[in-house]
Amino acid sequence: MANIKKVKNKKGITYQVDIRIKGYKRVIKTFSNKDDALHFAQKTEVAMKEGVYRQSSFMTEDGLKIETLRQLITFFRKKVSPRRYKHSEKYEVMYDWWENQLGDIQLKKLSTSMITQCKNILENEKFKKGNKLVVRQANTINKYLMCLSAVLRYATKDLELISINPMSNVTTEVKPEGRKRFLSEVELQKLFTACKSDSELIYVFFLISLTTGARYSEVLNLSIKDFDFKNAQVSYKDTKNKTSRGVPLPQNVLLVISDYIENNDIKDKLFINKKTGKLVYVRGKLQKIIKNIGLEDFHIHDIRHTTASYIAMNGGSLLDIAEILGHKSIVMADRYSHLTKKHTAKLINSTSNLMLSQEL
């Protein structure tokens, strides 16, 4: 029911509308004219009862009124993002960018065309990276778009400030085909030898990375408790895809890891600098090794591609690759399908020969 209260103050007489209907947040609005107050109350009640009412603004518990995109982003990054995302700070630069572009636009006036114009800016805008001016890659542009989409989806679904998310009709960038670079047997032996010669730490790091196909950060953050020496496996917990997985390890690799732990008196993290108490910057050391031995167009993440490629060439399916590497979906493993097809063809041919040998 709507209640209209006459209020007398220093500025004169105003009329405060107070609407409370089950299923909707309480609505309070003040008017200087009684007829305007009555019209708003009647229109709002009808919309609520018909289920088509959408709030034009939202008042937070801190007294912040959300009407513009800037106000929405401010609330989202402070109250929602830290609860939803483990590393919410990585989105700060994106929130800042959207605030700078569209912050003063009222949510009800925000349109697909406005966001598309901003997308064009994202595609062509140059920014400084090191000593170079570069443009954003497709993956980065999509991250900016998804960041804003999450904010507007919250405004649509949770706050009901807008009925349709204007991001829903904005097309994302076509992602480039994933890298397929992996080490040949000669290159693999070359890198293996170089890592072993460098230090025990680098050798163990490379060995774990290669045999499990794990991401750089997953290996870097391993602790002794993540290894199950009895059942011969390592557990990667709370990974990039917010899942955990166990990956089998060969006994000879486990023996090297066990010796490394004992030789270096490690109590917790495997790759910790005891003097600083911080994780060792393994990436820098590996990059230097890769450069010194002359591996062309090879990134540290390609160690992971190497593992997946050899699994495929050894008869593993795309499902096997996705499970071992911790891909969220089998689609991510599809870049190795050309390697699994070769094995599948051999398998089908040999099986067919066996089954049809008596008939042909």
N, C-alpha and C positions, 0 to 999 in steps of 0.2 A: 504494500500500500504506500501511496505517496502522501507525505505530510508537508504542508507549506506553512512556514513559520515567519511571522512578521517580526523583523528585528530593527530596533531603533538604536542608532549610534551617532557619533560625532558628525559623520558625513550625511546623515539623514536616515531615511527608512529604506530597508532592503527586504527582499523576500527569499528566504532560504528553503530550497526544495530538498527534502530528505526521502529517498526512495529505498524501501527494503522489500525485495521480492526473492523468495527462495530460489537458489540456483545461480544468483548473481551477487557480485560484490555490492556493498552498500554504495549508493550514489548520492552525493551531496553537492549542490550547486546553488550559487547565490545570484539573484537578479535584482535590478533596480526597479523593474516594473512588474506588477502583479500579474498582468495578462501574459507576459513572457514566461513567468514562472509556471502558470497554469498550463500554457501550451507545451512547455518542455516536459512537465510531469505527465500529462496525458499521452504525448507522443512516445515518451520513454516507457511508460507502463505497457502500452500496446505492443511495442517492439519486443519487450521482454516476454510478454505472454505468448507472442507468436514465435519466439525463439530466434529472432533476427537482430537482436540488439547487440551492438558492438560499442565498447567504451572508446571514446575519443582521447581519453587520457587515463593515467593510472597513478595513484599516489602511493609512494613507497612508505615503509615504516619510518624512514628517516625524514619524511616530509618532502621528498623529491617528487616533483610532478613530471611524468613521462608523456611528452607530447612530440618532441623532436627526436630525430635519429641520434643526435649527440646524447640526449638524456637517456635514451634506451641503451646505448652502448656503455655509457658510464655505469648504469645499474647492472648490466649484464656482466661486464668485466670485473666488477667489484663483488657481486653477490652470487652470480651463477657460474661463471667460468672456473673459478678455483675449485668448486665442488664437482664439476663435470670432467675437467681435464687435469691430468696429473702434472703436466708441464704447461700450465695456462699462460705462463710468462712469455712463451714463444709467439703468442698471438698479439702481444701488446703493440708491436709495430704495425700490424694490420688494422687493429682498432683505431690507432692514431691516424692511419691513412684514410680510412673511411670517414672518420670524424672531420678531417680536413676537407674532404671532397663534398660530403653531403650532410654534415652535422647539423646545419641549421634548417634543414627541410623537415616540415611536419610529416609525421608518419602516414597520415591519411592522404598526403599529397605525393608521397614517394612512389615513383613509377618504374616499370621495367625499362623504359627508354632512358631514364636518368642513370640507372645502374649500368645499362649497356654502354652509355657514353663514358662512364668511369672505367668500364672494361677496356675500351679503346685506349684510354690513357694508360692503363696498366700495361697494355701491349707495346706501347710506343715510348713511354717515359723512360728516360735514361737516369741511372743512379750510379753512384761511385762504389766500386768494389775493389778495394786495394788501391792501385794507382790507375785503374781503368774505368771508363764509363761503359756500362753494359745495360742491356735491356733484360726484362724478366723472361724466364723460360715458361713454357706452357704449364708445367707442374706448379710453379710458383703462382702464376696467375690464377689457377684453379683453387689454390689454397686461400687466396684472398677472397675469391668468390664464395667459397664454402664457409669461410669465417663469417662473412656478412649474412649468408643464408641461415646459419645457426642462430644468429641474433634475431633476425626477422621471423624465423620459425617460432622462437620463444614468444615474440610479440603476438604472433598469430594463435598459437596453440594454448599457451599458458596465460597470457595476459588478455587475450582477445581484443587487442587494440586495433588490429586490422583484420579484415575477413579473408584476404588472399595475400600470400607471400609474393611480393613483386619479383623475387628472385626465381620463382618457379618457371618463368618463361625466358630466363637468360641462359643462353647456351654456353657451355664450358668449352675450354680449349681442347683440341684433339691432342691426346698425349702421344709423345714420340715413342716409337718402338723401343722396347727395353734393350739394354745392352746385352750382347751375346758373347762378349770377349771372355775367353777362358784360356788357360795355359795349356800348351802342347806338352807332351811328355818330357821333351828336352828342356823347355822353359820351366816346367814344374820342378825338375831335378835341380836346375840351376838356382831357383829361388829357395828350395829346400836346403841346399848346401850353404847358401849365403846366410840364411837365418840361423842355421846351426853353428856357423863360424862366428857370428856376431856376439851372441850371448845366450845363456840358458833361458832367460826370460823371453826373449824374442822367439827363440826356437819353440818353446812350449806354447806361446800365444799362437804362432803360425800353425803348429800341429793341431791344436784344438779347433782353430778356425777352419782349417782344411778338412778335417775328418768329420766335423759336425755341420759345416755350412752355415754357421751362426753369423749374425750381424756383428760388426765391430764392437758396438757398445755392449752387446750381450756377453761376449767373451771377456771384454775388459772388466766387467763388473762381477765376474765369477768369484765365489768364495769356496772354501773347503767344503762347507755344508751342502753345496750344490752337487757334489760328486758322490755317487753311490758305487763304491769300489767293489762291493759284494755282488751287485747285480750289473756291474759294468755299464753305467750310463751317467750322463750329466743332465741336470735339470735347468732349463732356462725359464725363469719366473718373471711374471708381469712384463712381458715383452712389448714391442711396438704395437702389436695388435691386441694388447690387453689380455693375452692368454698365456698359459704356461705349457711347456712341452718337455718331454724327456727324449734324449737322443742317445742311442747306444754308442759305446766307445770300445775300440779294439783293446785287448788286454795289453799289447805292447805299448800302446799310447798311454794307457792308465799307469803303466809302470814308470814311464818317463815323467808323468805328472806327479806321481807319488815321490819319486826321487827328488824332483824339483822342490816340492813342499818341504821335504826333510832337509835337503841341502841348505835351504834358505830360511829355515826355522819360521815358516809361514804359519800364522795363527788364524787368519781370517781371509782377507782379500788376496787373490793370487798375484795381482799385478800392482802392488802398492809400493810406493817409495818410502822406505822406513824413516828416512831423514825428514821428509816434509809431511808424511802422513797422507799424501795425495796419490791418486792413481797415476801411474807412469804414462807419459805421452807416447804410447806405442805407435800411434799413427805416423808421427814425425820420423821415428826410427825406421819403420817399414818403408816409408816413402823414399828415404835416403838409400836404403838397400835396393829398392826397385830401380831407382835411377842409376845407381852404381853398376848394376849388372846389365843395364841396357834393355830392360823390358819396355817395349814401345806400346803406347796407348793402353796401359794397364793401371787400374786403380785398385786400392785396397779392397773395395767392395767386390771386385772381380774374383777375389779368392772364393767368395760365396758362389759366384757363377761357375767357377771351376768345379766346385764340389757337385753342384746340380748337374752340370754337363757330364761329368764322369759317372754319376749315378744313372743318368739316362743311357749313356753308352754301354753301361754294364747291365742293362736290362730293367732298370727301375722304371716304373710308370710315372705319369704326371701326378697321380695321387700320392705316390711314394715321395716324390720331390716336394710337393706341397706340405706333406706331413713332417718331413725331416727338417725342412727349412723354415717352417712356421708361417707359410703363406696363408693369408686369410681365406683365399679361395683358390680353386684349381686354375682359374684364369691366369693368375700370376705366374704359374709354372708353364703356361702354354708356349713361352718363348723357347722351351727346350723340346718341343714336340717333334721338330725335324730330326732330333737325335734318337728319340724313342721310336720313331717310325722305322728307322733303319733296323733297330733291334727286332721290332715287331715283325717286319718283313722277313727277316731271317728265321724267326720263330715259327711263323706261319708256313714258310717254305719247308722247313725241316719236319714240322708236324704233319703237313700234307703228304710229304714223301713217305713218312712212316705209315700214315693211315691208308694211302692209296697204293702202296708198293705191291700189294697182292692183286690189284685190279687192273693196273696199267701195264 
